[in-house]
Amino acid sequence: MYYIGIDLGGTFIKAGLVDENGKIILKDSIPTGKERPYQEIVRDMAMLVKKIIKDAQIDEKDVKSIGIGSPGTPDDKEGILVYANNLPDFVNVPLRTEIQKYIDLPVILDNDANCAALAESIAGAAKDVKNSVTITLGTGVGSGVVIDGKLYSGFNYSAPEMGHMVIRIDGEQCTCGRKGCWEAYASASGLIEQTKRAAMENKDSLINLLVDGDLSKIDAKTAFDAAKQGDETGRKVVEQYIKYLAEGLTNVINIFAPEVVAIGGGVSKEGEYLLKPLRELVYKDVYFKGEPQTQIRVAQMGNDAGIIGAAMLGKINA
Amino acid sequence: MYYIGIDLGGTFIKAGLVDENGKIILKDSIPTGKERPYQEIVRDMAMLVKKIIKDAQIDEKDVKSIGIGSPGTPDDKEGILVYANNLPDFVNVPLRTEIQKYIDLPVILDNDANCAALAESIAGAAKDVKNSVTITLGTGVGSGVVIDGKLYSGFNYSAPEMGHMVIRIDGEQCTCGRKGCWEAYASASGLIEQTKRAAMENKDSLINLLVDGDLSKIDAKTAFDAAKQGDETGRKVVEQYIKYLAEGLTNVINIFAPEVVAIGGGVSKEGEYLLKPLRELVYKDVYFKGEPQTQIRVAQMGNDAGIIGAAMLGKINA
């Protein structure tokens, strides 16, 4: 049996045919054209699925379900995408019935952070355990929790928003309205902001040289690159960033005690350069000091996490 | 069928016979005598259970199991109480086999915060829902999570230590070694400390009068009592305390989205005087602003929570 997964993003619609082990058989993508009416976008999603099924030389009846991962607030119970960041016309869109106008298959919705967590759980960094948390460090801090192989979303599907856990009361302004959320410190956006501030305060830092003096070119790699080349300002930015990351991650481990925490998103590409000092801080601070201990790993699914996780929604909902 | 629940505390051993709805049929207690060897204390626990069974005029075979709630770190898998705060001789005690020397019944172990959560879930403030979190504001901040009627403890039984979630990086020193844990601000101990500081800084505050100038008499009620009588210092202490409580509680709701959060422990006796402003702060800040929303309620089981929750361990493990 196969599963279709769709990763509905603001720039691309990616979709793939996935087997029950979370392996992609065939994938394809098209531009989202996000300014268009939702009916057009959904029709393109359906046509992309039809093309993949045809290209794979299988039949619609060989596909168990279509899973759709999106940003924002999908409501799987009602089959509605309530709201999706970056997709202006997707407000209370009946995504399930719209897709089913073209393809008669079950349609399952969930958000992108949950899909990433499910992908890591079934085919990635946490595939050897039943309980895991995946933290995605991107524009925001996404989080997904898998307990006994199932996604945990709370009674109203709004959890787990670990990025919106305040770690510094009255701290940095967060996009959610609160002050001091983990996301404001530990997201790629937070790191970029911290790097910019440090570059402005330290004109002679290598950071300024790396971006030709144009601070708008600073990205989530810049401070790491400067630090690796021995720049003191870069080193301090990275050290402070890892401390922020560790404070929230220690909270997550104290709260969930998952067997594995997988760290994904762009920043996680720093690999052990990030994880080694991160583990030192976390294991020094974590409440339970005994064995066995939560393992902290780099997420493995990369850009395919969205497709695979969305597809696997059909497996765990079976 | 009946269940025995034992609440093993530093001062008293309380035990009760409980029916499957979480109602106490008969209860009794004896002093712990905590300085004694563990063998003596465990024998007293067993004798107390035998007495209760006899007094209730039932038979051991009418009892399904004995549940024991304790502070510290019980390991139910191994049947061992690894460590219990306030009980000096309880280090790696084989509690299950020790009890079974006297009574041939299954013995189940869990910690007191989990027992409180289970009691609220089965017979108390959250008995109408399947997903709830219970926060106990005492010496520390205890927490227990019930998901689909079962306690969630993480893969190594160390979760959920929500009291040890940092809400202010580099903040107040916590007993766990970290700085800025929720417990350091929102526990009764934290409130007492905040009240003392305010009384010292404001010699003319009613707080000083209420304790006859003896700050060691300040308890978790003092600031509330002063505030209710119009004292400005008392009002500020209470206002700030509720803000600390709200910051952590908002985190908890963002992370778990439980249907109900029950607030227990001594401070919760303030009832709506505490919960009304608390709800205002939480609902203003919570990430998911839609409906349905997590309800915040006062815990109902009071001093019996330990007995009932411990007994009900036998029901949910069935």
Interface residues (C-beta under 8 A of the other chain):
Chain A: T73 V82 V129 K130 N131 I147 Y152 S153 G154 F155 N156 Y157 S158 A159 P160 E161 M162 H164 M165 V166 I167 R168 I169 G171 C176 G177 R178 K243 Y244 E247 T250 N251 N254 I255 F256 A257 P258 E259 D285 Y287 F288 G290 E291 P292 Q293 T294
Chain B: T73 V82 V129 K130 N131 I147 Y152 S153 G154 F155 N156 Y157 S158 A159 P160 E161 M162 H164 M165 V166 I167 R168 I169 G171 C176 G177 R178 K243 Y244 E247 T250 N251 N254 I255 F256 A257 P258 E259 D285 Y287 F288 G290 E291 P292 Q293 T294
